Amino acid sequence: QVQLVESGGGSVQAGGSLKLSCTASGYTYSRRCMAWFRQAPGKKREAIAAIDIDDTTEYASSVKGRFTISKDNAKNLYLQMNSLKPEDTAMYYCAASQWGCGGTWFYEDNFDDWGQGTQVTVSS
């Protein structure tokens, strides 16, 4: 079991930046793929970025070029978000999987552990 706790959310104006953090504890060595998901009100939760054990990254087209996912040796996860848009407003979750990211990183059912989320609000 891995415990994940997100932080760093908040309110920002369009064009601004935020950096989200996800602190991992527990059996982190058992987790290979880590990812960020988000869920806007009335919408399905969607995967936006993932990073594999070899630091290979994947991004959704909606955030590519603006967001950067990274992790440290302790498997704490980060998401640097630049050029934020009002449509980025959502609850952001980090997730961890015992499987590699591969071609299925965007399926939330592949992830074993989830944080409680941190809210990001972008105003125009």
Salt bridges, closest charged atoms under 4 A:
GLU46 OE2 - ARG38 NE 2.77
ASP55 OD1 - LYS71 NZ 2.86
ASP88 OD1 - ARG38 NH1 2.89
ASP88 OD2 - ARG66 NH1 2.78
GLU108 OE1 - ARG45 NH2 3.00
ASP113 OD2 - ARG31 NE 2.40
